[in-house]
Amino acid sequence: MSAGPLTASSRREGRRLARPRVRVVPPALVRAVQGPLLLAGVTDGNGLDAHRHRVGDLPRLRLPALLDQLTTAAVRGRGGAGFPFATKLRTAATRRRPVVVVNGSEGEPASAKDTALLLLAPHRVLDGAQVVAGALGVREVTIVVPEERPATVEAVRRALGERRSAGDPMDWRLHVIEPGFVSGQARAVLESLSGRPALPVTAWEPEAVRGLRGRPTLLSNAETFAHVGAIALDGGRAYAALGTADEPGTTLLTLPDPSPIFEDALREGPPDSALVVEVEHGTPWEQVLGQTVDRPVLLGGFHGTWVPAGSLADATVSRAGLAASGWALGAGVVLPLPEDVCPVVWTSEIVDYLAGQSAGRCGPCHNGLPELAAELGALADASPAASHARIRELAGLVTGRGACAHPDGTARLVRSLLGAAEDEVAAHLVGRCTC
């Protein structure tokens, strides 16, 4: 669209165009491209027999051996924080009666990586959970899946049935968690497992120290457990041969479907479908994004950051490299800005959604996020009442003061917009939209 005054009708049209791009419900279809490790052979079927034919029998590893392999592989959690998994495992192992929980509850609507694994390669995830439970000397493992993704629930239920029929000695438990953006947070998952609403609570100790019912709880997401299973099967050295010396292994990314790079691999899905790809750390972003690398990119999902146009052109898929620029891969969501969408309007839509997803247990969420959403909405509407200073003030006021990370993540997204889309923000402040 050419630049011009943002009239009431054009504002409505802008929001109409942007809204379908902001998916606040699970994707209608999740597809994956065959990858180098976790997604290898995904077209061969997701059954246990096919899985064992591809990867072989799962070894039984004692705790020291597993810790050694995980340390060699330098595997980190794939839920966003990137915490070393070996450290978390060692912490849980030093305490009595640990609990193992696989978190497959992707509260983030834009993420589909854990969903893809549980749909297409569930036994990759279950292998990791089983080897960890065996090393800890426990038999009970709980798999948490989101209610709003029924296909995932059925895929996991079927996979667990296959394991039981094959004589698996593990006590596999399936827990279906209620919908909600914050329901995917670790403490919200533990609350749900305890029979309470899936809302995060303030915790003074890590889950690996004191988690479910006061017991040490090894809780990580589905992708992380899948990496652990692959390391147990192939060894830490084989895993470290992928990626880079500093960041071994692979990572899963959720991309728009179709992708400019991977669109030839699969037929285009429905409008709300998601495409999951697996890449080695160190892969140039140009190989992932193609020409869209020159557009602003929303990296990390709704709690992520806007990366300015062209900033990823010479960068690689690297946690350390992104962190040096103040960005984070988070849960692996990578969304280039569509050509017909205004980043200010898009972000306003997201923040409005996030404000409605608050647990409502603290002032920064209950009061601060709705006010921040209203101020950002005024900016999206190019209202004379819009205030750049007020938006920054509110983002600062909610940061670091919430009972959970929800206000921090929302504020991070807003601040990144003000920096990455500075020209567009300035245009909206004077009543214009250049998109």
ZIRA-V926448 format. One record per pair of residues at least 24 apart in sequence whose C-alpha atoms are under 6 Angstrom apart, sorted by the first residue. I is the first residue (numbers start at 0). J is the second residue. If there is no record, write none. Layout:
i=I j=J
i=I j=J
This chain:
i=0 j=434
i=2 j=432
i=2 j=433
i=3 j=431
i=4 j=431
i=5 j=431
i=17 j=340
i=17 j=345
i=23 j=108
i=24 j=108
i=25 j=108
i=26 j=271
i=26 j=272
i=26 j=273
i=27 j=271
i=27 j=272
i=28 j=272
i=29 j=272
i=29 j=273
i=30 j=274
i=31 j=274
i=31 j=275
i=31 j=276
i=32 j=276
i=34 j=277
i=45 j=119
i=45 j=120
i=61 j=134
i=62 j=134
i=68 j=235
i=71 j=235
i=72 j=235
i=72 j=238
i=72 j=239
i=76 j=223
i=77 j=223
i=78 j=330
i=79 j=329
i=79 j=330
i=91 j=207
i=91 j=215
i=97 j=214
i=97 j=215
i=97 j=216
i=98 j=216
i=98 j=217
i=99 j=140
i=99 j=216
i=99 j=217
i=100 j=140
i=100 j=141
i=100 j=218
i=101 j=142
i=101 j=218
i=101 j=219
i=101 j=220
i=101 j=221
i=102 j=143
i=102 j=219
i=102 j=220
i=102 j=221
i=103 j=143
i=103 j=144
i=103 j=220
i=103 j=221
i=104 j=144
i=104 j=145
i=104 j=183
i=105 j=183
i=106 j=179
i=106 j=180
i=106 j=182
i=106 j=183
i=107 j=180
i=110 j=253
i=110 j=332
i=111 j=253
i=112 j=275
i=113 j=221
i=113 j=222
i=118 j=151
i=118 j=154
i=123 j=225
i=124 j=221
i=124 j=224
i=124 j=225
i=126 j=228
i=127 j=224
i=127 j=225
i=127 j=227
i=127 j=228
i=128 j=224
i=138 j=169
i=138 j=170
i=139 j=170
i=140 j=171
i=141 j=172
i=141 j=173
i=142 j=173
i=143 j=174
i=143 j=175
i=144 j=175
i=145 j=175
i=145 j=176
i=146 j=175
i=146 j=176
i=146 j=177
i=147 j=178
i=198 j=358
i=201 j=402
i=242 j=279
i=242 j=280
i=242 j=281
i=248 j=279
i=249 j=278
i=249 j=279
i=249 j=280
i=250 j=277
i=250 j=278
i=251 j=276
i=251 j=277
i=252 j=276
i=252 j=331
i=252 j=332
i=253 j=332
i=254 j=333
i=260 j=289
i=280 j=316
i=280 j=317
i=281 j=315
i=281 j=316
i=281 j=317
i=282 j=315
i=282 j=316
i=283 j=314
i=283 j=315
i=284 j=315
i=295 j=335
i=295 j=336
i=296 j=334
i=296 j=335
i=296 j=336
i=297 j=334
i=298 j=332
i=298 j=333
i=299 j=328
i=299 j=329
i=299 j=330
i=299 j=331
i=299 j=332
i=300 j=332
i=302 j=408
i=302 j=409
i=302 j=412
i=303 j=412
i=304 j=412
i=304 j=415
i=305 j=415
i=305 j=416
i=305 j=419
i=306 j=419
i=307 j=419
i=341 j=434
i=343 j=379
i=344 j=379
i=347 j=375
i=347 j=376
i=363 j=397
i=363 j=401
i=364 j=406
i=381 j=427
i=381 j=428
i=381 j=430
